[in-house]
């Protein structure tokens, strides 16, 4: 694979809610989380202490997944609002794992939205946009990764999904959706992102139970409520 196709993202702001900062140590960098939430990239919403909670949620789930021998680039907390990662080159796509039927899939296949799936759907999204859906053929044709690399990425995604589904089901929730991003260092592929409300969507197992809608964050109160909900489940 052409290594220039991988993104070395350590010197620019990726999204409103975080940025990557190089460390003096050559083999590591820091991801700093801000007190802002980007609503689909179109609206910037400030929420008090959001960066600290994003960092806490991410570090918890990275450590939890590492207990199941899932390779992750996360090293440790750097400070309250930032995390230390192994320096890596990031693949320019993410894998969205769907365990429920979303609006787009329901429309295409004539299914009921939010219905639970027996097997997960893996979607490949290019860049940071949720709208740029691509196929494995695109990845290979444009030398974004090799056949072997996408197989490894899919295996990691399957394990992440199984572990997190079990975690939330034991607490009365269904993992509706999670997005995974990956990086590569010394020929090893790592999970590098993301377990904030941007990625992690959970709904009650009991469909009659009122829950927080993880897909509709229009106010700071809604974002804070769902973030606190995820944060509280870490100790449940």
C-alpha positions in Angstrom: 0.0 0.0 0.0 1.2 3.5 -0.8 1.8 5.0 2.7 1.2 8.5 1.4 -2.5 7.6 1.1 -2.6 7.4 4.9 -3.3 10.6 6.7 -0.7 12.0 9.1 -3.2 14.2 11.0 -1.2 15.3 14.0 -1.0 19.0 13.1 -4.5 20.2 12.3 -8.0 20.5 13.8 -10.1 17.6 12.5 -13.4 18.6 14.0 -14.9 21.3 16.2 -14.7 19.1 19.3 -11.0 18.0 19.2 -7.6 18.5 17.8 -4.4 16.5 17.6 -1.1 17.9 19.0 2.4 16.5 18.5 4.4 15.7 21.7 8.1 16.3 22.1 8.4 12.5 22.3 8.7 11.2 18.8 6.4 8.2 19.1 3.3 9.8 20.6 0.8 12.6 20.2 -2.1 14.0 22.2 -5.8 14.4 21.3 -7.3 17.4 23.1 -11.1 17.6 23.4 -12.9 20.9 23.5 -16.2 22.0 25.2 -17.9 22.2 21.8 -20.1 19.8 19.8 -20.4 19.9 16.0 -23.9 19.2 14.9 -23.2 17.4 11.7 -20.5 19.9 10.9 -23.1 22.7 10.5 -23.5 24.0 14.0 -21.0 24.6 16.8 -22.6 24.2 20.3 -20.7 25.0 23.5 -21.3 22.7 26.5 -19.6 23.1 29.9 -17.1 20.4 30.8 -17.8 18.5 27.6 -14.1 18.1 26.7 -13.3 16.5 30.0 -16.3 14.1 29.7 -15.4 13.2 26.1 -11.9 12.3 27.2 -13.1 10.3 30.1 -15.6 8.3 28.0 -13.1 7.6 25.3 -10.4 6.5 27.7 -12.8 4.2 29.5 -13.9 2.3 26.4 -10.4 2.1 24.9 -9.1 0.6 28.1 -12.2 -1.7 28.3 -11.7 -3.0 24.7 -7.9 -3.5 25.3 -8.9 -6.0 28.1 -10.4 -8.1 25.3 -7.1 -7.9 23.3 -8.5 -5.4 20.8 -5.5 -3.4 19.4 -5.9 0.3 20.2 -3.6 3.3 19.7 -4.7 4.8 23.0 -2.0 4.9 25.7 -3.3 6.9 28.7 -4.9 10.1 29.9 -2.6 13.0 29.3 -4.6 15.5 31.4 -8.3 16.0 32.1 -9.2 17.0 28.6 -6.7 15.1 26.5 -5.5 11.6 25.7 -2.1 10.2 24.7 -1.9 8.0 21.6 0.8 6.1 19.7 1.9 8.1 16.7 0.3 6.6 13.6 -0.9 7.3 10.1 -4.6 7.4 9.9 -6.7 5.5 7.3 -8.8 8.2 5.5 -12.1 6.3 6.1 -14.2 5.0 9.0 -16.4 2.0 9.5 -19.9 2.6 10.7 -21.4 -0.4 12.4 -25.2 -0.5 12.4 -27.2 -2.9 14.7 -30.5 -1.3 13.9 -32.1 -0.2 10.6 -31.4 3.5 10.0 -33.6 5.9 8.0 -31.6 5.4 4.8 -31.6 1.6 4.9 -35.3 1.6 5.9 -36.2 3.7 2.8 -34.1 1.6 0.4 -35.3 -1.9 1.6 -38.8 -1.0 2.7 -38.1 -1.9 6.3 -39.1 -0.4 9.6 -36.7 2.2 11.0 -35.0 1.3 14.3 -35.8 -2.4 13.9 -33.0 -4.6 15.4 -30.8 -6.4 13.0 -29.8 -10.1 13.4 -26.4 -9.3 11.9 -24.6 -5.9 11.8 -24.2 -3.8 8.7 -20.8 -2.4 8.0 -20.7 0.9 6.1 -17.4 2.5 4.8 -17.4 6.3 5.1 -14.7 8.4 3.4 -13.2 11.2 5.4 -15.2 12.9 8.1 -18.5 13.1 6.2 -21.3 10.8 7.0 -22.6 11.3 3.5 -19.6 10.0 1.6 -20.4 6.3 1.5 -17.9 4.2 -0.5 -17.3 0.5 -1.2 -14.3 -1.9 -0.7 -13.7 -1.6 -4.4 -13.0 2.2 -3.9 -10.5 1.4 -1.1 -8.6 -1.0 -3.3 -8.9 0.9 -6.6 -7.6 4.1 -5.0 -4.9 2.4 -2.9 -6.5 3.5 0.4 -5.8 0.1 1.9 -5.0 -3.5 0.9 -7.3 -6.5 0.9 -5.5 -7.8 3.9 -5.8 -4.5 5.8 -9.6 -4.3 5.2 -10.0 -7.9 6.4 -8.1 -7.0 9.6 -10.2 -3.8 10.1 -13.4 -5.8 9.7 -12.2 -8.4 12.2 -11.5 -5.7 14.7 -14.9 -4.0 14.0 -16.7 -7.4 14.6 -15.0 -7.8 17.9 -15.6 -4.2 19.0 -19.2 -4.6 18.2 -19.6 -7.9 20.1 -17.8 -6.6 23.2 -19.7 -3.3 23.3 -23.1 -4.9 22.5 -22.6 -7.2 25.5 -21.5 -4.3 27.7 -24.6 -2.2 27.0 -27.1 -5.1 27.0 -26.0 -6.0 30.5 -27.1 -2.4 31.4 -30.4 -2.5 29.6 -29.4 -0.8 26.4 -28.9 -1.8 22.8 -25.8 -0.6 20.8 -27.6 0.9 17.8 -24.5 2.3 16.1 -20.8 2.9 16.6 -18.2 4.2 14.2 -14.6 3.0 14.2 -11.5 4.7 12.8 -8.1 3.1 12.3 -4.4 4.0 12.1 -1.3 2.1 11.3 2.1 2.2 12.9 5.0 -0.2 12.3 2.8 -2.4 10.1 0.3 -2.8 12.9 -3.3 -1.6 12.6 -4.9 0.1 15.7 -8.3 1.3 16.6 -7.9 5.1 17.1 -11.4 6.6 17.3 -14.1 7.2 18.7 -16.5 6.6 21.6 -18.0 10.0 22.1 -21.7 10.8 21.3 -20.5 11.6 17.8 -20.1 7.8 17.3 -21.7 5.9 20.1 -25.5 5.6 19.8 -27.4 3.5 22.3 -31.2 3.0 22.8 -33.2 1.2 25.6 -33.7 -2.6 25.0 -37.3 -2.1 26.0 -38.8 -0.1 23.1 -41.6 1.1 25.3 -39.2 2.8 27.6 -38.5 6.5 27.1 -34.9 7.1 26.3 -32.6 9.9 25.0 -32.6 10.2 21.2 -28.9 9.8 20.3 -29.5 11.1 16.8 -31.0 14.5 17.6 -28.8 17.0 19.4 -30.0 20.5 18.7 -29.3 22.1 22.0 -26.5 22.1 24.6 -28.9 20.6 27.1 -29.6 17.6 24.8 -25.9 17.0 24.2 -25.1 17.3 27.9 -27.9 14.9 28.8 -26.8 12.2 26.5 -23.1 12.6 27.3 -23.9 12.4 31.0 -25.9 9.3 30.3 -22.9 7.6 28.6 -20.7 8.8 31.4 -22.9 7.4 34.1 -23.1 4.0 32.4 -19.3 3.6 32.8 -19.9 2.9 36.5 -23.2 1.1 36.2 
